[in-house]
Amino acid sequence: MTTPPRLVMKFGGTSVADMERIRNAAARVKREVEAGYHVAVIVSAMAGETNRLVGYVREAAATPGANSPGFYDAREYDSVVASGEQVTSGLMAIVLQEMGVPARSWAGWQAPVMTTAAHGSARITGIDTTKIVERFGQGMHAVIAGFQGVSPEGRITTLGRGGSDTSAVAFAAALGAERCDIYTDVDGVYTTDPRIERKARKLSRISFEEMLELASLGAKVLQTRSVELAMNHNVKLMVRSSFSDDPGTLVCPEEEIVEKNVVSGIAAERGQAKVTLLKVADRPGVAASIFGPLAEGGVNVDMIVQNISEDGFTDMTFSCAEDDVARAKHLLENAEPKIGYREIVVDDDVAKVSVVGVGMRSHSGVAQTMFSALAVDGVNIKVITTSEIKVSVLISRKYLELAVQSLHAAFGLDKV
């Protein structure tokens, strides 16, 4: 007897925001069950529920008797916050049962999903699918609470931002699923943000590497961790809408894309800042003395540029998230005696715009096309960085929409 293929279906918060939407999602699950799949459904908490639970934790921690205002036990934080997904999984299982689909809910610790003990940002170390596979054999489908697992100490953990997507990909890999469908409020991956460029087109396919770059550069469709995990385990992802039956976008290995565009997408990110250290002594180890403290302090540095040395001094520029600027300045000021610099200059009115495409490997002139298009529209470039399949620039924030529209047209992404 042939074992039925397995499919993982993940529904985000907006897709299970209320009972009507849970029923809509369950109907999609039933359709795949009737098509012959053993289905593992991964659910997020209802839209807004996680924020509500976090608010309760903060309120509880701020009451008299707490060690200090805002202090809370991260283990208890996870216990509270993880309950949102458990509610959704139970409701989804009940609705599926009412539709005639045999299903049961699984909390992360029941599967179990083994994780590290880093509460609030745990990482998955392994998944034991034995019990779920046994239930598959009995005709039972699984509804699993995403975003959570269990630590080596037996405590509930949560996986941090994008944790439900990560859960879905991890289960798809562990179960040997044919595919992992990510249902959300958009119907696929577009050449750029349709809110900025109305001519943006939905891609039928995109490579893991391109999706990873776009996710890391500000595209909100998928989280970086989930794409990286999918690429490492060769799990095909289908990004689909919960609210329409339109074809989605398949995220797959590069080899499965017959015609590769030179550029597949334009990413844009507003919340950036440029930080420059003036008159830094140009000596061996100075870069480590700057970026070491930043790394230890949890500041994620992106673009880095060092100017030509003059009279034994240089300027060092980097970009980071706007929200990290205050922390970065504090860390650098504390490290000033070791670094040695004259002044820190911050420009928090910048944005990052990037062109991404695996076709860059075999085509020259991408940077020239990009820079020429921006120059024609009077967009000044502050910082440039490149990789094998990406060129990113830092520009004034007021030019973000213009730059995206200009580059989208320059690379022919508005053409079918």
N, C-alpha and C positions, 0 to 999 in steps of 0.2 A: 504494500500500500504506500502510495506517494505521500510524503509529509506536505501539508499545505504551506505555501509561502508565508512569510511573516512580514508584517507591515507595522511601523511605528507611526502614530498620528499624534502630533502635539498641538494643543489649543492654548493660545495665549489668553491673557486676562480679558481683553475686549471680546474674545470669542466665547467666553463663558461668563459674561458680566451679569446675567440674570437667568431666570429659569427658561425663558423663551430661547435665549441663545444657547443654553445648555442643550435644550431639545433639538435645536438646529444642528449643533455639533454632533449629537448622538445619532441623528438621522444620517449624517455623513459616515459615521462609523458603521452603522448598520448596512449601508450600501457596500462598503468594502468587505464586510463579513459575508454578505450575500454573494460577492464576487469570488469568494473562496479563500480569503486571507485569515490567518490567525492574527488578531490585532492587539497591540499594546498601545493604549491611549495614555499620553502624558498630559496632565493638566496643570495650569497655573491657578493661582488664587483669582477670584473674581476681581475685575478691574476696580482699583481703589482699596481693596481689602488689605493688602500688605501695608500700605501707608497708614490705614486705620489702626492696625495692630501695632505698628511701630510707634504710633502716637500714644497708645496705651502704655507701652513699655516706658517711654520717656516721662509720661505723667506719673507712673508708679515710682520711677526712680527719683523724681523731683519732690516727692512728698517728705515731710519731716520723718527723720529716722533713717533715711538713706545715708550712705557714707559721705556723699557730697552731691550737690545738684547735678543731675544728668548722669550720675554713675549707675551702671547696671551690670549684672552678671551676664556675660555674653552667652553662657550656656542656657540661661533662662530666656534670654532674648530669642535664641533659636527655637526654644520650645514653644514660645508664644507665636512667633512669626510663621513657623512651619504649619500651624493649624489652618491657615487659609487654604493651602493646597489640599489638605485632608478633607475639608468640607466639600470642596469642589469634586474631588474624586468620589466621595460617597454619593453625592447628588447625581453625578454622571452615571455611576453604576446602577442606581435606582431607576433612572430614566431609561437606560438600556434594557434593564430587566422588563420594564413596562412595555418596551417595544418588541419584546420577545427575543432579545439577544442575551444569552447567558454571560454574565459579567460579575466580577467582584473587584472591590477597591483594595489597593495596596499602599500603605504608607512606606516612606523610604526605608525605614528600619525593618519592615516586614519582608522586603524582597530577598535579601537586604542589599542596600547600596552602601558599600563601605567607603568611608572618607577619612581625610586627615582630621585632626582635632582643632583646626583653625576655625573656631566658631564665627559665623557671619560671612566667611569667605573660604569655606572648606573646599578641597579638591577631591574628586572621586579617585579612589585607589583600586576599586574592583566592584563588580556586580555579580552576585550569585543568582542565576536565572533558573536554577533547578526547580523550585516550587512553581514558578510561573509556567515553565515548559510542561510540567506535569499537568497543570490545569488546562493548558492548551490541548493536551492529549484527551482531556475529558470534555472538550468542546467549550471550555470556559475562556472568555476573553478578559484581559487585564486592564484596569484603570488605575494608573499609578500617579501618586502625588509627586510632581516635579519639584526641583529646587531644594531637595533635602536628602539626607542620608543619615548614617550613624557612625559615630567616632569609635576608635579602638576602645574607649572607655565605656561604650554603650550609651552615650548621650546623643540626642537628636542634634544634627548639624544642618546649616543651610549653606548654599553654594555661592551666594552673592549675586551680583548683577548678571542677568542672562542665565541664571541657574536652571530654569526649566528647559531652555533650548539645549543646554549642556546635558541635562538628564536624558532628554530625548535621543540625542546622538549617541550617548553612552549606552543606552538600552538597545538602540539599533545595532550597534557594534557587538554587544554581548549576545544578542539574540540571532545575529546573522541575518538581519532583516533585509528584504529586497530593497527597501527605500525608507527614508524618514521624511514624512510630510509635515511641514511646519505651517500651520494655519494661523493667519493673522488678519489684520484689518487692511492690508494691501494685497494686491493680486499677483505680486511678483517683484523681481528686481528690475529697476529701470536704468536707462543710460545716465540719468541724473535725477535730482529731486524734481518731480513734476510741479511742485509748488513754485519752483524758481523758473523752470523752463517748460512751457506748455507743450513743446514739441518732443519732450522726453518719450522714449519708446521702451516698451517692456521687452526684455531679453528672453528668448526661449531657453537659452543655455548660457552658463557662465562657468569658468573654471574655478576650482577651489582657490587657487592662488589669487585670482582677480577678486573673488569675493572676500578673501581674507584682507587684501589691501583696502578694498572699499569699506569693509566693516571697521577696520582700524583707523580709517580716515574720516569717519563721521557718518557713514551710511547706517541708518537705524534698523534696517530690515532684519539683520542677523547679528548676534553678538560674536566678537572675535574668538572667544574660547570655544564656542560650539563649532565654528567653521574650522578652526585649527584641529579640533578633535575629529571632525568628519574627514578632513584631508589625511590625517595620520592613520585612520582606520578604513579609509576608502568607503565611507558611507555616503551614498548619494542622497542629496537633500532636494526636496521639492518645496518651494515657497509658494503657498496658495492662499486665496482669500476664503474666509469662513462665510462670506456673504454673497458669493457668486460662484458659478461653475466654469468661469473662464480658465483657460490653461494657465498654469503658473510658470515659474522659472526653475529649471533643473540646474543644481550646482553639482558639478561632476568633474572627473579627471580631464585635464587638458586634451588628452588623446581622443576623447569622445566628441570633441568639437571639430567638425570637418572644416568649416570656414572660420578662421580666426581673424577678427578685426584687429587692426593695428592698435586702436584704442577702443575699449569696451564701455568705459564709463567715466564720468566726471564727478568727483566727490568734493564737497565743500563743508567747512567747519568754521563756525563763527567764534566759539569760545576759546580763542587763542590769545597768547600774549608773547611779545618779544622782549627778552631780557639781555642787556649788554653790560659786560664788565669792562670799563675803560682802563687803559694803561696797566695791563697785567704784565708782570715780568715774564719775558719769553725765555723760559728755562725748562729743562726736562722735568716732568712730573707735575707741571702746573695744571694741566687738564684734569689729572686725577685728583688734585687738591680741590678743584671746583666741583666736579661731578660726583666725587665720592660722597661728600656730605649730602648732596641732593638725593642721591640714590638711597642712602641710609635713612633719610627723612621722608622717603616715600613720594618724592616729586618725580613724575615721569617726564623726562626730557625728550623732545622730539628732534627738531632740526638743530644742527650745530654748525656754526661757521666761525673760523678764526681768521682774522685779518693778517695781512703781511706785516712782519715785524719791522719796526723802525726804532732805532736807538735803543734796542734791547727790550722794547715794550710792544705789546700787541693788544688788540681788543678781542674779546671772546663773546659771541652772541649765541643764544639758544632760544628755542620756543618751548612753551609748556602750556598747560590748560590755564585759562584765566583764573580759575578758582585756586590754583596752586601758587600764584604769584606772591602773596603775602608770606606763605611758608618758605618759599624759595629765598626771598629777600632775608628773612630771619636767619635761615641756615647759612647763607653766604656772609652775612654780617658777623655771625659768630665765628666763621672760619677765616675772616679777613686777615688776622695776623699770620696765618699759615699761607694764605693765597697771595696777598699783596695786590691791591688794586686801588685806583683813585676814586672811582664812583660806579654806582649801579644805576643804569638808565632803563626804565620800563616803558614799553609802548603796548598798552592794552587795547588799542583800537585797530587790531589786525584780524585777518581771517586767512585760513589755509585753503587753497584750491589745488586739486590734484587731478592729473590724467592717468588712467590705469588701463593696461592692456598687455596680454601675453605676446601680442604681435610685435611689440617693441623689440623683442629679442632678435627678430629677423628683418626689421625695417629701421632705417636711419631717418633722421630729420624730424623726429617727434618733438624734441625740445625746440628746434628752430620754428616749427609751425606754431607751437604753443606761445613762444616769446613774441613772434611776429603778430599773432592775433591780439595779444594783450597790448602790444605797443600801438597798434592801429587804433585801439579804443582808449588810449591814454592811461592805461593801468600800469603803475610803477611797481616793479618787483623789489621787495626788501630782502628776501632770503630765498635760496634755491637749494633743494636736495633731490637726489635721484637714486633709483635702484634699478634693477634689471627690468621691471615691468611698471615703473611708476616715475613720474616727475611731479614734484610738489613745489609750490611757491607760496610765500607769505606776502600778502598785499593789504592795503588799507581796507578796513571792513566795509566802507561805503561802496566799494567796487565789487563786492562779492557776486551779486546777481548779474551784473554786466559781464564779469569775467566768465561765469559759468555759461551764460548764453552765448558769448563769443566763442568759447572753446568748443561748445557742443556743436555749433555750426561749422567751425574750422575743421573739425575731424569728421564731418559728415554724419554725425550721430542722429540727426533729425531726418535722415533719408531711410526709407524702408529697404 
